[in-house]
């Protein structure tokens, strides 16, 4: 299992809804209209970008989230965990921070 996938306290792989970036360095880079995150030490080279849409709408819908890995095929559970990870970002962006 790649070292970027989380395991629970018993050593079992956690569910896809609990994907966490662990044991990997996260690099953040400002890009035009957004930000790119990369895991340069991850064996799958996970990267994701958040970019603002031209017609930014409320509740996070004006942000495009794009994630990639360096493989054309992978274990379905791993792909599902990345999809859940992206969905968590989308859900988080849809709830404005009040403070």
N, CA, C and O of each residue as an XYZ file, in Angstrom:
396
protein
N       0.842     -1.179      0.000
C       0.000      0.000      0.000
C       0.884      1.237      0.000
O       1.870      1.281      0.735
N       0.554      2.257     -0.815
C       1.345      3.478     -0.837
C       1.352      4.139      0.529
O       0.356      4.066      1.249
N       2.449      4.783      0.905
C       2.527      5.389      2.230
C       1.627      6.600      2.414
O       1.562      7.134      3.521
N       0.938      7.052      1.394
C       0.071      8.219      1.528
C      -1.357      7.858      1.902
O      -2.189      8.743      2.105
N      -1.645      6.583      1.995
C      -2.975      6.160      2.392
C      -2.965      5.899      3.890
O      -2.042      5.276      4.415
N      -3.989      6.375      4.566
C      -4.054      6.252      6.016
C      -4.441      4.845      6.442
O      -5.131      4.127      5.718
N      -3.993      4.469      7.612
C      -4.403      3.227      8.246
C      -4.953      3.581      9.620
O      -4.568      4.582     10.224
N      -5.866      2.734     10.102
C      -6.421      3.006     11.426
C      -5.492      2.440     12.500
O      -4.402      1.953     12.197
N      -5.931      2.510     13.746
C      -5.073      2.095     14.852
C      -4.728      0.611     14.827
O      -3.746      0.201     15.445
N      -5.517     -0.202     14.123
C      -5.212     -1.630     14.044
C      -4.329     -1.954     12.838
O      -3.926     -3.101     12.651
N      -4.032     -0.942     12.025
C      -3.205     -1.154     10.852
C      -3.998     -1.429      9.592
O      -3.419     -1.574      8.515
N      -5.321     -1.503      9.708
C      -6.163     -1.741      8.531
C      -6.352     -0.439      7.771
O      -6.314      0.646      8.351
N      -6.552     -0.558      6.487
C      -6.813      0.619      5.664
C      -8.130      1.233      6.075
O      -9.123      0.525      6.244
N      -8.148      2.544      6.239
C      -9.391      3.201      6.627
C     -10.297      3.343      5.414
O      -9.842      3.222      4.276
N     -11.567      3.596      5.653
C     -12.530      3.701      4.555
C     -12.206      4.887      3.670
O     -11.488      5.804      4.068
N     -12.746      4.855      2.467
C     -12.462      5.907      1.497
C     -12.907      7.280      2.002
O     -12.293      8.282      1.635
N     -13.926      7.360      2.810
C     -14.374      8.648      3.333
C     -13.388      9.218      4.334
O     -13.533     10.359      4.773
N     -12.399      8.441      4.694
C     -11.431      8.899      5.672
C     -10.037      9.048      5.072
O      -9.041      8.968      5.791
N      -9.959      9.261      3.770
C      -8.666      9.454      3.125
C      -7.970     10.641      3.767
O      -8.538     11.728      3.874
N      -6.751     10.422      4.186
C      -5.962     11.498      4.764
C      -4.569     11.433      4.174
O      -4.023     10.356      3.933
N      -4.011     12.596      3.949
C      -2.640     12.651      3.462
C      -1.741     12.493      4.677
O      -1.685     13.371      5.539
N      -1.038     11.366      4.738
C      -0.166     11.084      5.868
C       1.197     10.680      5.352
O       1.320     10.062      4.295
N       2.194     11.027      6.094
C       3.572     10.661      5.791
C       4.040     11.181      4.438
O       5.026     10.689      3.889
N       3.361     12.139      3.916
C       3.781     12.751      2.654
C       3.861     14.256      2.852
O       3.002     14.865      3.491
N       4.891     14.829      2.299
C       5.050     16.277      2.342
C       4.061     16.887      1.359
O       3.950     16.421      0.225
N       3.341     17.925      1.782
C       2.401     18.627      0.908
C       3.050     19.931      0.469
O       3.517     20.717      1.294
N       3.072     20.149     -0.831
C       3.609     21.387     -1.380
C       2.441     22.203     -1.931
O       1.592     21.672     -2.647
N       2.400     23.493     -1.596
C       1.352     24.391     -2.077
C       1.987     25.429     -2.987
O       3.021     26.012     -2.661
N       1.355     25.651     -4.129
C       1.883     26.591     -5.101
C       0.735     27.455     -5.625
O      -0.275     26.938     -6.105
N       0.901     28.764     -5.526
C      -0.100     29.668     -6.092
C       0.032     29.636     -7.609
O       1.130     29.738     -8.155
N      -1.108     29.491     -8.279
C      -1.145     29.491     -9.734
C      -2.171     30.523    -10.184
O      -2.908     31.067     -9.362
N      -2.222     30.788    -11.457
C      -3.175     31.760    -11.982
C      -4.602     31.337    -11.615
O      -5.042     30.243    -11.969
N      -5.304     32.196    -10.916
C      -6.698     31.962    -10.532
C      -6.885     30.811     -9.547
O      -8.000     30.304     -9.421
N      -5.829     30.378     -8.842
C      -6.032     29.276     -7.902
C      -4.781     28.843     -7.165
O      -3.832     29.605     -6.979
N      -4.820     27.586     -6.755
C      -3.711     27.011     -5.990
C      -3.567     25.542     -6.376
O      -4.553     24.855     -6.641
N      -2.317     25.074     -6.402
C      -2.025     23.671     -6.716
C      -1.340     23.047     -5.501
O      -0.429     23.630     -4.912
N      -1.799     21.852     -5.143
C      -1.194     21.081     -4.070
C      -0.571     19.832     -4.684
O      -1.180     19.191     -5.540
N       0.617     19.492     -4.260
C       1.269     18.270     -4.737
C       1.869     17.519     -3.563
O       2.193     18.099     -2.527
N       2.007     16.219     -3.750
C       2.669     15.357     -2.779
C       3.919     14.804     -3.468
O       3.880     13.700     -4.011
N       5.016     15.547     -3.453
C       6.191     15.148     -4.218
C       6.822     13.830     -3.779
O       7.535     13.207     -4.565
N       6.582     13.395     -2.562
C       7.165     12.136     -2.103
C       6.194     10.961     -2.187
O       6.556      9.836     -1.842
N       4.979     11.209     -2.637
C       3.975     10.154     -2.761
C       4.287      9.292     -3.983
O       4.548      9.836     -5.056
N       4.268      7.964     -3.854
C       4.569      7.095     -4.994
C       3.584      7.255     -6.151
O       3.900      6.899     -7.286
N       2.400      7.786     -5.875
C       1.409      8.002     -6.920
C       1.379      9.445     -7.411
O       0.580      9.792     -8.281
N       2.243     10.282     -6.856
C       2.367     11.692     -7.247
C       1.015     12.402     -7.277
O       0.702     13.116     -8.229
N       0.218     12.201     -6.229
C      -1.087     12.849     -6.157
C      -0.911     14.362     -6.206
O      -0.085     14.929     -5.489
N      -1.693     15.000     -7.055
C      -1.713     16.455     -7.158
C      -3.160     16.886     -7.352
O      -3.943     16.189     -7.998
N      -3.507     18.030     -6.792
C      -4.847     18.563     -7.014
C      -4.770     20.076     -7.084
O      -3.937     20.706     -6.433
N      -5.655     20.642     -7.886
C      -5.706     22.083     -8.045
C      -7.102     22.587     -7.724
O      -8.103     21.901     -7.937
N      -7.136     23.794     -7.212
C      -8.377     24.517     -6.960
C      -8.274     25.793     -7.781
O      -7.373     26.601     -7.556
N      -9.173     25.982     -8.719
C      -9.151     27.185     -9.541
C     -10.528     27.836     -9.552
O     -11.556     27.160     -9.564
N     -10.520     29.163     -9.547
C     -11.771     29.915     -9.566
C     -12.338     29.921    -10.972
O     -11.615     30.097    -11.952
N     -13.635     29.727    -11.052
C     -14.332     29.816    -12.333
C     -14.595     31.290    -12.632
O     -14.698     32.107    -11.717
N     -14.701     31.617    -13.898
C     -14.931     33.013    -14.274
C     -16.211     33.552    -13.667
O     -16.239     34.681    -13.177
N     -17.259     32.767    -13.695
C     -18.544     33.183    -13.127
C     -18.694     32.551    -11.750
O     -19.551     31.693    -11.538
N     -17.849     32.986    -10.815
C     -17.858     32.388     -9.482
C     -19.240     32.491     -8.854
O     -19.812     33.574     -8.737
N     -19.754     31.349     -8.458
C     -21.073     31.275     -7.841
C     -20.908     31.041     -6.343
O     -19.828     30.650     -5.900
N     -21.951     31.272     -5.561
C     -21.858     31.029     -4.118
C     -21.752     29.545     -3.784
O     -21.946     28.684     -4.643
N     -21.449     29.273     -2.558
C     -21.419     27.914     -1.992
C     -20.393     27.007     -2.655
O     -20.641     25.812     -2.819
N     -19.246     27.554     -3.037
C     -18.163     26.720     -3.528
C     -18.332     26.209     -4.942
O     -17.450     25.516     -5.450
N     -19.442     26.532     -5.595
C     -19.654     26.011     -6.941
C     -18.814     26.739     -7.973
O     -18.713     26.287     -9.114
N     -18.212     27.853     -7.598
C     -17.369     28.601     -8.516
C     -15.923     28.162     -8.477
O     -15.053     28.864     -8.992
N     -15.647     27.018     -7.880
C     -14.285     26.504     -7.780
C     -14.210     25.154     -8.482
O     -15.004     24.253     -8.210
N     -13.248     25.029     -9.384
C     -13.006     23.760    -10.063
C     -11.936     23.002     -9.283
O     -10.875     23.550     -8.986
N     -12.214     21.757     -8.957
C     -11.252     20.896     -8.262
C     -10.836     19.808     -9.236
O     -11.676     19.101     -9.793
N      -9.538     19.683     -9.435
C      -9.017     18.685    -10.369
C      -7.907     17.914     -9.663
O      -6.978     18.515     -9.125
N      -7.999     16.590     -9.663
C      -6.985     15.748     -9.015
C      -6.436     14.746    -10.022
O      -7.163     14.247    -10.880
N      -5.144     14.461     -9.904
C      -4.502     13.493    -10.794
C      -3.490     12.658    -10.011
O      -2.998     13.060     -8.957
N      -3.200     11.481    -10.567
C      -2.098     10.653    -10.090
C      -1.271     10.269    -11.316
O      -1.675     10.525    -12.450
N      -0.132      9.665    -11.083
C       0.770      9.358    -12.197
C       0.569      7.951    -12.765
O       1.511      7.358    -13.291
N      -0.623      7.426    -12.666
C      -0.938      6.104    -13.203
C      -2.212      6.185    -14.037
O      -3.119      6.952    -13.716
N      -2.281      5.395    -15.105
C      -3.516      5.372    -15.894
C      -4.531      4.405    -15.301
O      -5.732      4.545    -15.534
N      -4.057      3.425    -14.536
C      -4.945      2.475    -13.864
C      -4.458      2.283    -12.436
O      -3.265      2.370    -12.144
N      -5.418      2.018    -11.554
C      -5.056      1.788    -10.161
C      -6.146      0.958     -9.510
O      -7.210      0.751    -10.093
N      -5.882      0.485     -8.306
C      -6.838     -0.278     -7.520
C      -8.118      0.540     -7.340
O      -8.039      1.712     -6.970
N      -9.286     -0.039     -7.590
C     -10.550      0.705     -7.454
C     -10.751      1.337     -6.079
O     -11.321      2.424     -5.986
N     -10.297      0.685     -5.015
C     -10.443      1.272     -3.677
C      -9.621      2.549     -3.551
O     -10.059      3.515     -2.925
N      -8.444      2.552     -4.138
C      -7.603      3.744     -4.097
C      -8.265      4.885     -4.877
O      -8.297      6.023     -4.408
N      -8.787      4.581     -6.056
C      -9.472      5.592     -6.861
C     -10.680      6.130     -6.102
O     -10.930      7.336     -6.101
N     -11.428      5.240     -5.458
C     -12.583      5.667     -4.662
C     -12.153      6.595     -3.526
O     -12.846      7.565     -3.220
N     -11.021      6.303     -2.908
C     -10.547      7.156     -1.814
C     -10.158      8.539     -2.327
O     -10.364      9.533     -1.630
N      -9.600      8.620     -3.529
C      -9.271      9.925     -4.105
C     -10.550     10.684     -4.437
O     -10.638     11.888     -4.197
N     -11.534      9.992     -4.983
C     -12.818     10.640     -5.279
C     -13.449     11.193     -4.003
O     -13.997     12.295     -4.015
N     -13.378     10.448     -2.913
C     -13.919     10.914     -1.634
C     -13.126     12.110     -1.112
O     -13.700     13.044     -0.553
N     -11.820     12.077     -1.294
C     -10.939     13.175     -0.898
C     -11.353     14.457     -1.628
O     -11.471     15.517     -1.014
N     -11.570     14.352     -2.935
C     -11.990     15.511     -3.729
C     -13.374     15.983     -3.287
O     -13.617     17.186     -3.188
N     -14.272     15.053     -3.025
C     -15.614     15.420     -2.560
C     -15.544     16.146     -1.219
O     -16.305     17.085     -0.986
N     -14.640     15.724     -0.335
C     -14.472     16.412      0.942
C     -14.007     17.849      0.733
O     -14.465     18.754      1.431
N     -13.101     18.069     -0.222
C     -12.676     19.427     -0.551
C     -13.868     20.232     -1.059
O     -14.081     21.368     -0.634
N     -14.652     19.640     -1.976
C     -15.806     20.340     -2.532
C     -16.789     20.728     -1.431
O     -17.271     21.859     -1.383
N     -17.077     19.779     -0.555
C     -18.005     20.040      0.543
C     -17.466     21.127      1.474
O     -18.220     21.991      1.923
N     -16.180     21.087      1.760
C     -15.569     22.099      2.604
C     -15.634     23.486      1.995
O     -15.889     24.466      2.695
N     -15.406     23.570      0.703
C     -15.466     24.860      0.020
C     -16.891     25.388     -0.077
O     -17.100     26.594     -0.201
N     -17.862     24.498     -0.020
C     -19.262     24.897     -0.111
C     -19.786     25.508      1.176
O     -20.864     26.104      1.185
N     -19.037     25.369      2.262
C     -19.461     25.926      3.558
C     -18.523     27.072      3.919
O     -17.379     26.834      4.306
N     -18.988     28.300      3.800
C     -18.111     29.439      4.104
C     -17.698     29.454      5.574
O     -18.460     29.057      6.456
N     -16.494     29.914      5.811
C     -15.975     30.035      7.171
C     -16.510     31.314      7.779
O     -16.392     32.396      7.203
N     -17.091     31.172      8.937
C     -17.621     32.349      9.642
C     -16.781     32.532     10.888
O     -16.666     31.622     11.710
N     -16.205     33.683     11.024
C     -15.358     33.823     12.188
C     -15.099     35.190     12.503
O     -14.392     35.477     13.469
